């Protein structure tokens, strides 16, 4: 019995560390999770440099688990974060979007690109927390060979 208990403990511990740590968020049941390839294509259409797409896709996975309708309403300043890249309410005016718009993956990604252009990747707390994972994130057909050059060119911190 002790052996089984010890094995279960090891399995549960490994599972906790092996799985992505996605924030708990609400999502409307009528929207499905996107694939990472769908998210990558959406980010590319929104204007992200192709070398940055894997990094930002990683952010989307940690931020929303690829659920376009994800909403986090647990901010200390009583604002909400919306969609794939969890765009905060404070950006709605600047991006000329409303809550419904932010549930649209492409509109959310375009607003995220605007934020990225102004603040870089560090605008996302998730990037700061999972930087190493996101910088190493791989998606077939997306080359991250020049990633450091792109980040430096945009005056961003790695």
N, CA, C and O of each residue as an XYZ file, in Angstrom:
632
protein
N       0.819     -1.184      0.000
C       0.000      0.000      0.000
C       0.874      1.264      0.000
O       0.569      2.242     -0.681
N       1.975      1.222      0.784
C       2.873      2.377      0.826
C       3.514      2.608     -0.536
O       3.725      3.753     -0.936
N       3.824      1.536     -1.247
C       4.415      1.648     -2.575
C       3.457      2.336     -3.542
O       3.865      3.213     -4.303
N       2.207      1.947     -3.516
C       1.205      2.554     -4.382
C       1.039      4.031     -4.043
O       0.950      4.875     -4.935
N       1.000      4.333     -2.773
C       0.874      5.724     -2.330
C       2.076      6.554     -2.795
O       1.911      7.685     -3.251
N       3.262      5.999     -2.681
C       4.472      6.701     -3.105
C       4.462      6.919     -4.617
O       4.802      8.004     -5.089
N       4.073      5.896     -5.379
C       3.997      6.019     -6.830
C       2.977      7.082     -7.250
O       3.240      7.878     -8.152
N       1.828      7.091     -6.600
C       0.806      8.098     -6.913
C       1.329      9.494     -6.617
O       1.075     10.430     -7.375
N       2.052      9.636     -5.529
C       2.624     10.925     -5.161
C       3.609     11.410     -6.221
O       3.603     12.587     -6.583
N       4.450     10.509     -6.717
C       5.425     10.842     -7.755
C       4.710     11.231     -9.041
O       5.075     12.218     -9.679
N       3.703     10.471     -9.424
C       2.954     10.753    -10.645
C       2.272     12.110    -10.547
O       2.335     12.903    -11.486
N       1.628     12.384     -9.431
C       0.953     13.669     -9.254
C       1.943     14.819     -9.252
O       1.662     15.877     -9.817
N       3.096     14.630     -8.626
C       4.118     15.671     -8.599
C       4.632     15.947    -10.002
O       4.757     17.104    -10.402
N       4.931     14.890    -10.752
C       5.421     15.069    -12.122
C       4.392     15.775    -12.982
O       4.734     16.666    -13.760
N       3.133     15.383    -12.846
C       2.066     16.002    -13.618
C       1.957     17.482    -13.336
O       1.719     18.270    -14.252
N       2.125     17.870    -12.101
C       2.008     19.287    -11.739
C       3.124     20.109    -12.362
O       2.906     21.252    -12.762
N       4.328     19.528    -12.447
C       5.445     20.277    -13.007
C       5.547     20.135    -14.514
O       6.122     21.000    -15.175
N       5.004     19.069    -15.067
C       5.141     18.827    -16.488
C       4.122     19.562    -17.346
O       4.369     19.804    -18.527
N       2.993     19.915    -16.774
C       1.940     20.562    -17.548
C       2.134     22.070    -17.597
O       2.653     22.658    -16.649
N       1.723     22.700    -18.690
C       1.805     24.151    -18.760
C       0.964     24.775    -17.658
O      -0.110     24.273    -17.327
N       1.455     25.869    -17.093
C       0.758     26.535    -16.011
C      -0.107     27.646    -16.573
O       0.289     28.811    -16.568
N      -1.275     27.292    -17.052
C      -2.192     28.246    -17.640
C      -3.049     28.838    -16.529
O      -3.528     28.122    -15.649
N      -3.237     30.179    -16.582
C      -4.086     30.818    -15.586
C      -5.500     30.291    -15.699
O      -5.956     29.961    -16.794
N      -6.198     30.209    -14.580
C      -7.590     29.786    -14.607
C      -8.429     30.949    -15.096
O      -8.425     32.033    -14.512
N      -9.142     30.704    -16.173
C      -9.930     31.749    -16.792
C     -11.271     31.190    -17.226
O     -11.431     29.984    -17.411
N     -12.205     32.066    -17.380
C     -13.526     31.670    -17.863
C     -13.518     31.743    -19.382
O     -12.791     32.544    -19.970
N     -14.322     30.909    -20.006
C     -14.517     31.030    -21.444
C     -15.948     30.655    -21.760
O     -16.567     29.842    -21.072
N     -16.458     31.262    -22.810
C     -17.803     30.925    -23.243
C     -17.760     29.529    -23.832
O     -16.829     29.184    -24.560
N     -18.754     28.736    -23.523
C     -18.746     27.345    -23.958
C     -18.936     27.191    -25.467
O     -18.709     26.109    -26.009
N     -19.355     28.271    -26.156
C     -19.606     28.154    -27.590
C     -18.346     28.327    -28.441
O     -18.430     28.325    -29.669
N     -17.209     28.475    -27.819
C     -15.987     28.658    -28.601
C     -14.975     27.585    -28.245
O     -14.802     27.242    -27.076
N     -14.324     27.069    -29.238
C     -13.373     25.987    -29.043
C     -11.951     26.501    -28.958
O     -11.630     27.621    -29.355
N     -11.129     25.643    -28.431
C      -9.701     25.918    -28.361
C      -9.115     25.844    -29.767
O      -9.445     24.942    -30.537
N      -8.250     26.789    -30.095
C      -7.569     26.782    -31.390
C      -6.333     25.893    -31.289
O      -5.861     25.610    -30.188
N      -5.814     25.460    -32.413
C      -4.545     24.729    -32.421
C      -3.417     25.744    -32.417
O      -3.627     26.913    -32.741
N      -2.239     25.310    -32.059
C      -1.116     26.245    -32.063
C      -0.805     26.726    -33.474
O      -0.349     27.855    -33.656
N      -1.046     25.881    -34.474
C      -0.818     26.278    -35.861
C      -1.813     27.363    -36.284
O      -1.445     28.301    -36.991
N      -3.074     27.235    -35.851
C      -4.074     28.266    -36.143
C      -3.700     29.590    -35.475
O      -3.821     30.657    -36.076
N      -3.250     29.505    -34.240
C      -2.833     30.711    -33.517
C      -1.634     31.347    -34.223
O      -1.590     32.564    -34.402
N      -0.671     30.528    -34.621
C       0.519     31.042    -35.312
C       0.135     31.779    -36.592
O       0.636     32.876    -36.840
N      -0.739     31.201    -37.402
C      -1.178     31.858    -38.633
C      -1.904     33.173    -38.340
O      -1.733     34.155    -39.062
N      -2.701     33.185    -37.294
C      -3.427     34.399    -36.897
C      -2.448     35.494    -36.495
O      -2.619     36.653    -36.875
N      -1.428     35.135    -35.733
C      -0.429     36.113    -35.304
C       0.352     36.661    -36.488
O       0.666     37.850    -36.545
N       0.658     35.786    -37.425
C       1.381     36.231    -38.624
C       0.510     37.205    -39.434
O       1.003     38.227    -39.911
N      -0.791     36.886    -39.587
C      -1.715     37.778    -40.301
C      -1.840     39.133    -39.588
O      -2.052     40.162    -40.230
N      -1.708     39.120    -38.267
C      -1.835     40.349    -37.480
C      -0.613     41.247    -37.603
O      -0.656     42.412    -37.207
N       0.487     40.708    -38.154
C       1.662     41.532    -38.382
C       2.912     41.150    -37.610
O       3.967     41.749    -37.819
N       2.823     40.178    -36.733
C       4.016     39.778    -35.991
C       5.071     39.234    -36.950
O       4.742     38.476    -37.863
N       6.346     39.614    -36.751
C       7.413     39.044    -37.580
C       7.405     37.522    -37.444
O       7.181     36.986    -36.358
N       7.650     36.846    -38.543
C       7.560     35.383    -38.564
C       8.438     34.738    -37.490
O       8.063     33.718    -36.912
N       9.610     35.333    -37.220
C      10.493     34.768    -36.189
C       9.912     34.916    -34.786
O      10.259     34.148    -33.888
N       9.025     35.903    -34.588
C       8.425     36.132    -33.273
C       7.179     35.286    -33.028
O       6.745     35.123    -31.888
N       6.612     34.751    -34.099
C       5.353     34.015    -33.988
C       5.421     32.873    -32.976
O       4.490     32.738    -32.182
N       6.473     32.038    -32.956
C       6.500     30.977    -31.940
C       6.501     31.521    -30.507
O       5.841     30.957    -29.635
N       7.221     32.589    -30.261
C       7.285     33.162    -28.910
C       5.909     33.661    -28.481
O       5.463     33.394    -27.366
N       5.244     34.386    -29.375
C       3.930     34.945    -29.036
C       2.879     33.840    -28.975
O       1.929     33.936    -28.199
N       3.037     32.804    -29.775
C       2.138     31.649    -29.687
C       2.277     31.005    -28.311
O       1.282     30.612    -27.701
N       3.487     30.899    -27.836
C       3.730     30.371    -26.493
C       3.008     31.228    -25.456
O       2.377     30.699    -24.541
N       3.100     32.544    -25.599
C       2.399     33.445    -24.672
C       0.898     33.172    -24.705
O       0.252     33.105    -23.659
N       0.345     33.014    -25.905
C      -1.090     32.747    -26.038
C      -1.472     31.437    -25.350
O      -2.543     31.328    -24.754
N      -0.583     30.445    -25.441
C      -0.884     29.170    -24.777
C      -0.953     29.354    -23.266
O      -1.876     28.860    -22.620
N       0.012     30.058    -22.706
C       0.015     30.281    -21.263
C      -1.074     31.254    -20.828
O      -1.648     31.100    -19.750
N      -1.361     32.243    -21.648
C      -2.354     33.262    -21.292
C      -3.790     32.734    -21.356
O      -4.580     32.969    -20.441
N      -4.127     32.019    -22.438
C      -5.529     31.648    -22.652
C      -5.758     30.176    -22.963
O      -6.898     29.748    -23.141
N      -4.696     29.410    -23.029
C      -4.789     28.013    -23.445
C      -5.407     27.910    -24.846
O      -6.099     26.943    -25.165
N      -5.138     28.938    -25.679
C      -5.618     29.022    -27.058
C      -7.146     29.116    -27.163
O      -7.722     28.699    -28.168
N      -7.795     29.653    -26.147
C      -9.249     29.816    -26.167
C      -9.564     31.283    -26.457
O      -9.315     32.142    -25.611
N     -10.110     31.584    -27.643
C     -10.345     32.980    -28.035
C     -11.297     33.764    -27.133
O     -11.217     34.991    -27.070
N     -12.189     33.074    -26.442
C     -13.167     33.763    -25.602
C     -12.762     33.803    -24.129
O     -13.563     34.180    -23.273
N     -11.531     33.420    -23.836
C     -11.069     33.386    -22.452
C     -11.133     34.779    -21.825
O     -10.779     35.777    -22.454
N     -11.587     34.824    -20.588
C     -11.650     36.087    -19.845
C     -11.098     35.852    -18.447
O     -11.507     34.923    -17.750
N     -10.170     36.700    -18.050
C      -9.644     36.684    -16.685
C     -10.174     37.940    -15.998
O      -9.854     39.059    -16.400
N     -10.973     37.750    -14.975
C     -11.546     38.901    -14.270
C     -10.980     39.021    -12.862
O     -11.617     39.609    -11.989
N      -9.804     38.476    -12.633
C      -9.203     38.464    -11.298
C      -8.064     39.467    -11.151
O      -7.141     39.230    -10.372
N      -8.107     40.572    -11.874
C      -7.073     41.595    -11.747
C      -7.325     42.443    -10.508
O      -8.472     42.697    -10.141
N      -6.263     42.872     -9.876
C      -6.388     43.663     -8.649
C      -6.978     45.046     -8.905
O      -7.498     45.674     -7.982
N      -6.903     45.531    -10.153
C      -7.442     46.855    -10.461
C      -8.861     46.788    -11.042
O      -9.335     47.754    -11.641
N      -9.532     45.653    -10.864
C     -10.919     45.446    -11.318
C     -11.095     45.521    -12.833
O     -12.196     45.798    -13.309
N     -10.037     45.281    -13.592
C     -10.150     45.198    -15.040
C     -10.189     43.729    -15.437
O      -9.951     42.845    -14.615
N     -10.492     43.482    -16.705
C     -10.512     42.111    -17.227
C      -9.499     41.981    -18.351
O      -9.158     42.963    -19.011
N      -9.022     40.767    -18.562
C      -8.145     40.424    -19.678
C      -8.945     39.531    -20.620
O      -9.681     38.650    -20.176
N      -8.796     39.764    -21.927
C      -9.669     39.119    -22.908
C      -8.904     38.384    -23.997
O      -7.861     38.843    -24.464
N      -9.439     37.237    -24.392
C      -9.031     36.553    -25.612
C      -7.696     35.838    -25.569
O      -7.125     35.599    -24.505
N      -7.216     35.504    -26.757
C      -6.002     34.707    -26.915
C      -4.819     35.246    -26.132
O      -4.130     34.495    -25.443
N      -4.586     36.538    -26.236
C      -3.409     37.118    -25.583
C      -3.781     37.948    -24.366
O      -2.996     38.773    -23.897
N      -4.997     37.718    -23.857
C      -5.450     38.336    -22.618
C      -5.198     39.846    -22.603
O      -4.493     40.371    -21.740
N      -5.790     40.517    -23.574
C      -5.680     41.968    -23.698
C      -6.510     42.615    -22.596
O      -7.695     42.319    -22.441
N      -5.877     43.497    -21.838
C      -6.549     44.159    -20.728
C      -7.507     45.234    -21.231
O      -7.296     45.830    -22.288
N      -8.563     45.470    -20.453
C      -9.557     46.503    -20.765
C      -8.922     47.848    -21.112
O      -9.434     48.579    -21.960
N      -7.820     48.171    -20.465
C      -7.227     49.498    -20.658
C      -6.767     49.730    -22.096
O      -6.543     50.875    -22.489
N      -6.623     48.672    -22.885
C      -6.181     48.790    -24.278
C      -7.336     48.922    -25.262
O      -7.105     49.191    -26.441
N      -8.567     48.739    -24.810
C      -9.699     48.734    -25.747
C      -9.813     50.050    -26.520
O     -10.042     50.036    -27.729
N      -9.660     51.167    -25.846
C      -9.777     52.461    -26.537
C      -8.636     52.645    -27.540
O      -8.864     53.050    -28.679
N      -7.421     52.347    -27.113
C      -6.261     52.506    -27.989
C      -6.364     51.610    -29.226
O      -5.971     52.013    -30.320
N      -6.883     50.418    -29.054
C      -7.032     49.477    -30.170
C      -8.365     49.639    -30.902
O      -8.612     48.988    -31.918
N      -9.212     50.511    -30.373
C     -10.545     50.759    -30.947
C     -11.352     49.472    -31.045
O     -11.918     49.139    -32.086
N     -11.385     48.759    -29.919
C     -12.106     47.494    -29.837
C     -12.995     47.479    -28.605
O     -12.802     48.258    -27.671
N     -13.975     46.578    -28.620
C     -14.800     46.345    -27.435
C     -14.593     44.898    -26.977
O     -13.810     44.159    -27.572
N     -15.299     44.503    -25.918
C     -15.116     43.150    -25.380
C     -15.413     42.074    -26.418
O     -14.706     41.069    -26.494
N     -16.446     42.278    -27.209
C     -16.798     41.298    -28.240
C     -15.687     41.186    -29.274
O     -15.335     40.087    -29.705
N     -15.132     42.342    -29.673
C     -14.032     42.337    -30.642
C     -12.837     41.547    -30.125
O     -12.183     40.832    -30.884
N     -12.553     41.677    -28.831
C     -11.374     41.008    -28.268
C     -11.517     39.487    -28.218
O     -10.533     38.777    -28.010
N     -12.736     38.986    -28.408
C     -12.945     37.539    -28.501
C     -12.655     37.029    -29.914
O     -12.592     35.821    -30.144
N     -12.479     37.957    -30.857
C     -12.130     37.603    -32.226
C     -10.615     37.411    -32.275
O      -9.877     38.350    -31.977
N     -10.134     36.229    -32.641
C      -8.691     35.964    -32.594
C      -7.839     36.956    -33.381
O      -6.791     37.381    -32.895
N      -8.265     37.331    -34.582
C      -7.457     38.241    -35.396
C      -7.449     39.653    -34.804
O      -6.400     40.295    -34.770
N      -8.574     40.133    -34.349
C      -8.634     41.468    -33.740
C      -7.817     41.494    -32.452
O      -7.136     42.479    -32.164
N      -7.885     40.424    -31.687
C      -7.107     40.319    -30.459
C      -5.614     40.335    -30.781
O      -4.830     41.003    -30.108
N      -5.236     39.594    -31.815
C      -3.827     39.527    -32.212
C      -3.333     40.873    -32.748
O      -2.189     41.255    -32.501
N      -4.184     41.589    -33.476
C      -3.787     42.914    -33.977
C      -3.564     43.891    -32.824
O      -2.624     44.686    -32.845
N      -4.430     43.824    -31.830
C      -4.243     44.676    -30.655
C      -2.974     44.262    -29.910
O      -2.223     45.115    -29.438
N      -2.738     42.969    -29.805
C      -1.520     42.473    -29.152
C      -0.282     42.964    -29.897
O       0.726     43.301    -29.276
N      -0.357     43.002    -31.216
C       0.775     43.496    -32.005
C       1.031     44.976    -31.717
O       2.181     45.408    -31.634
N      -0.027     45.735    -31.568
C       0.107     47.156    -31.226
C       0.795     47.306    -29.860
O       1.669     48.155    -29.685
N       0.387     46.475    -28.907
C       1.007     46.491    -27.577
C       2.472     46.085    -27.685
O       3.346     46.703    -27.076
N       2.728     45.048    -28.461
C       4.092     44.568    -28.677
C       4.972     45.673    -29.260
O       6.118     45.834    -28.841
N       4.452     46.428    -30.215
C       5.219     47.507    -30.823
C       5.543     48.613    -29.817
O       6.597     49.244    -29.902
N       4.647     48.843    -28.875
C       4.850     49.907    -27.887
C       5.679     49.454    -26.687
O       6.513     50.208    -26.186
N       5.450     48.223    -26.224
C       6.057     47.781    -24.966
C       6.918     46.535    -25.072
O       7.592     46.169    -24.109
N       6.909     45.881    -26.216
C       7.670     44.651    -26.351
C       6.998     43.482    -25.650
O       5.860     43.578    -25.191
N       7.717     42.393    -25.579
C       7.178     41.170    -24.978
C       6.959     41.299    -23.476
O       6.141     40.582    -22.900
N       7.686     42.207    -22.847
C       7.568     42.332    -21.388
C       6.237     42.945    -20.962
O       5.969     43.051    -19.765
N       5.398     43.351    -21.915
C       4.049     43.803    -21.576
C       3.238     42.647    -20.983
O       2.259     42.870    -20.270
N       3.649     41.422    -21.279
C       2.959     40.238    -20.762
C       3.735     39.673    -19.571
O       4.894     39.283    -19.709
N       3.103     39.633    -18.426
C       3.723     39.060    -17.229
C       4.108     37.606    -17.501
O       5.103     37.104    -16.979
N       3.310     36.949    -18.320
C       3.594     35.560    -18.682
C       4.949     35.420    -19.356
O       5.647     34.431    -19.136
N       5.330     36.392    -20.172
C       6.645     36.329    -20.821
C       7.751     36.388    -19.775
O       8.726     35.638    -19.839
N       7.587     37.280    -18.822
C       8.598     37.403    -17.769
C       8.713     36.095    -16.987
O       9.809     35.675    -16.614
N       7.574     35.466    -16.748
C       7.542     34.237    -15.944
C       8.045     33.010    -16.719
O       8.719     32.151    -16.150
N       7.717     32.928    -18.011
C       8.028     31.736    -18.810
C       8.933     32.057    -19.999
O       8.863     31.400    -21.038
N       9.773     33.065    -19.838
C      10.629     33.539    -20.934
C      11.457     32.416    -21.547
O      11.491     32.269    -22.768
N      12.107     31.646    -20.735
C      12.971     30.579    -21.245
C      12.175     29.584    -22.092
O      12.630     29.167    -23.157
N      11.003     29.213    -21.622
C      10.151     28.281    -22.361
C       9.705     28.895    -23.682
O       9.748     28.240    -24.723
N       9.276     30.158    -23.636
C       8.750     30.809    -24.844
C       9.839     31.092    -25.878
O       9.578     31.018    -27.079
N      11.046     31.413    -25.435
C      12.127     31.648    -26.384
C      12.554     30.356    -27.085
O      13.121     30.399    -28.176
N      12.286     29.226    -26.467
C      12.643     27.928    -27.051
C      11.454     27.252    -27.750
O      11.610     26.163    -28.301
N      10.295     27.868    -27.735
C       9.071     27.286    -28.292
C       9.226     27.064    -29.796
O       9.681     27.952    -30.516
N       8.853     25.904    -30.254
C       9.021     25.550    -31.667
C       7.679     25.258    -32.321
O       6.805     24.617    -31.739
N       7.544     25.746    -33.542
C       6.384     25.440    -34.380
C       6.942     25.097    -35.765
O       7.752     25.852    -36.303
N       6.522     23.974    -36.348
C       6.998     23.633    -37.686
C       6.749     24.791    -38.667
O       5.715     25.455    -38.607
N       7.689     25.014    -39.546
C       7.644     26.053    -40.586
C       7.866     27.465    -40.047
O       7.700     28.435    -40.786
N       8.234     27.596    -38.784
C       8.568     28.907    -38.223
C       9.986     28.832    -37.684
O      10.256     28.144    -36.700
N      10.880     29.543    -38.336
C      12.292     29.531    -37.989
C      12.572     30.631    -36.969
O      12.265     31.798    -37.211
N      13.147     30.264    -35.844
C      13.485     31.248    -34.822
C      14.980     31.561    -34.820
O      15.519     32.065    -33.834
N      15.635     31.260    -35.924
C      17.086     31.448    -36.026
C      17.498     32.895    -35.762
O      18.506     33.135    -35.097
N      16.739     33.855    -36.270
C      17.076     35.267    -36.116
C      16.296     35.942    -34.986
O      16.163     37.166    -34.973
N      15.791     35.175    -34.061
C      14.957     35.700    -32.979
C      15.660     36.797    -32.196
O      15.077     37.855    -31.959
N      16.890     36.567    -31.796
C      17.622     37.564    -31.010
C      17.761     38.862    -31.788
O      17.607     39.943    -31.220
N      18.052     38.767    -33.083
C      18.181     39.973    -33.920
C      16.879     40.758    -33.967
O      16.887     41.986    -33.881
N      15.762     40.056    -34.103
C      14.452     40.715    -34.165
C      14.158     41.423    -32.848
O      13.695     42.564    -32.843
N      14.421     40.760    -31.751
C      14.154     41.351    -30.438
C      15.024     42.591    -30.228
O      14.535     43.625    -29.774
N      16.286     42.489    -30.552
C      17.202     43.623    -30.386
C      16.809     44.764    -31.338
O      16.827     45.931    -30.946
N      16.459     44.433    -32.568
C      16.049     45.441    -33.556
C      14.864     46.256    -33.055
O      14.776     47.458    -33.304
N      13.960     45.597    -32.350
C      12.775     46.277    -31.823
C      13.017     46.870    -30.444
O      12.070     47.219    -29.738
N      14.298     46.986    -30.054
C      14.675     47.573    -28.768
C      13.980     46.910    -27.579
O      13.480     47.574    -26.671
N      13.967     45.603    -27.619
C      13.311     44.864    -26.535
C      14.356     44.101    -25.733
O      15.458     43.818    -26.203
N      13.973     43.788    -24.531
C      14.828     42.976    -23.682
C      14.530     41.509    -23.944
O      13.379     41.122    -24.144
N      15.562     40.712    -23.940
C      15.344     39.276    -24.081
C      14.963     38.774    -22.726
O      14.719     37.579    -22.556
